[in-house]
Amino acid sequence: MTSTKLTVLIVDDTPENIDVLSAVLSGMGCELLAATNGARALELASRRRPDLILLDVMMPGMDGFEVCRRLKSDMALAEVPVIFVTARTDDISTGFAAGGNDYITKPINADEVTARVRHQIERHLLLRDLRELNRSLEERVRERTAELTLANRHLRVEINERRYMQDRLNYLATHDFVTRLFNRGALDAHVSELLARVQRQATGAVFLMIDIDQFRLVNESCGCIAGDELLRQFAEMVGGCLSRTDFFARLGGDKFAVVSEGPGDSGGLALARQIHKQLADFEFQWEERVFRLAASIAVVRIQRDIVSFDQLMLMADEAAYAAKKEGRGSVCVYDPKRSTTDPHRESVNWALVLFDALKQGRLRMFCQRLEPLAGALGTDGQPPRLHLETLVRLWDPVREKLLMPAQFIAPAERFHLITDIDRWMIGEVVALLGRVPELHANIGQVAINLSAISIREPTLCDYVAERLARHHVPGNLLCFEITETEAIVNLQSASVFMQKLRDLGCRFSLDDFGSGFASFTYLRRLPFDSIKIDGMFVRDMDTDEVHSGMVRSMAEMGRLLNKPIVAECVETERVAAMLGALGIDWAQGYVYHVPEPLTAELLNGWIGTTAGSQLVA
């Protein structure tokens, strides 16, 4: 293998990301180039022809996918390996379709970057050496024709070397470098060939998707090296349960797949139970720690109505989701009859529905006004200004109706599209406020729901700052409501995120307070400005003494913390009166206002008709 110094091109529109990747690669002896946009990357690649490109997906102007397509269309650069760098797992398949060779997930993990870069460099160098050897062979054959005996001897040696490199390249292309199992690409090819045979003849086969429960526990508590060792040991353990004809592959992350031909209808279930039996005795030891793990297994019978690998994976994913809902160490056999009545069946298509909604402008911005109660006075002792919460709706062109958030927010989080929806809402709200600067003095705050997933997005703070500056909107008009739809996994990073936006004047409210123990942790550790009591306690507090007592205690906690309290889901005048008696600052619900589309005309109407009475500047 050549010892020539290698050149690596890093492409990312965020300089901090370039710095992180450069620091990780600095010890590998590579010459590093950097570009902050697609056009510059293409220019550098054409001029310097790097040995490897680390390419960010989400960039303004020309995104990473388009850059990769242009690279692959250039004969001089087509063989340069490209590793995509992305925070969204949904980008992975698109990246491979564009010609990418591998991917690195964000946030950057140094061990992952080093392993994947070395893997691609080894593959690239082998390809380069193979091309050089082929050219050398052709020249030497012509030169040594007259010396047949000696030439034949050298040829045999060189051919063996070429065969070794070809075999090595084939192995690297079809195997996972951590577990040495077949990879997803090899599984796709095997399943596609099997499905073709199933169409021609009666061939019994089952597909198992195996998901290690709590793998993240080991990976995050002990490190990536321990996680890789667990994957290797797990693969060895499962491999001991399989026959020589079974096809065993790693799908990626902590997911594995088995294709077994020949078993009857109960064969896949029996194999899953055998794996669970072996796993019951399995212990993973690392630095004097012992972990006992379980696995969720999905079983899909391969039949003639399955015509593609992607269709099979969707069915397996659905069964795996059902297995996880049943608890750790569960097995679920895919049943199309049960699937058609299962609400989750519809969510299998949500990825496409939500993607089209974002792309084709099918999201709608609604709002609900908040009502000030007796204790809600402004800092000047006057009645408070207009407070409202923005709400998202999704237009369904098939059913010609608006879908409520309860129908699509959970799938949006599952398919990692919730951050795109949050960004859309932030952009729409700020743009609307920017069109009505004359109303700013009469607006107290506009609340925007923000998923806990979105606060992990490293560029979201910059996005908010950019939108506020572009539309000349003061940050104190915005209040972000964070719910517990998904746990805030890193309180320190969440606190930093919130502080950055608070520096812009933005405020934060803890939504659905009281729905879980984590609410009290968040309230104590994170800089929330106000509290919104979960509507499940408010709605029936006039008839449920327990709920009434909980609202009372939460109101008292708010007073002790000196934080304004908002009660949502107020649907009767009796409940509203009880809230006022408890000193609740704000009430929100159908008794005051039914949500309606948020427009500049609506804001003008509210402020114009109420200025000088209840709402004042």
Helices and strands as residue ranges (DSSP letters): E 7-11, H 15-25, G 26-28, E 31-35, H 38-48, E 52-56, H 64-73, E 82-86, H 91-97, E 102-105, H 110-143, H 148-174, H 184-200, E 205-213, H 215-222, H 224-239, E 247-252, E 255-261, H 267-280, E 284-286, E 289-291, E 294-302, H 309-326, E 331-333, H 336-341, H 343-347, H 350-360, E 363-369, E 371-372, E 386-396, E 401-403, H 405-414, H 418-435, G 437-442, E 443-450, G 454-456, H 460-471, G 475-477, E 478-482, H 491-503, E 507-513, H 518-525, E 530-533, H 535-538, H 545-561, E 565-567, H 573-581, E 586-587, E 596-597, H 600-610
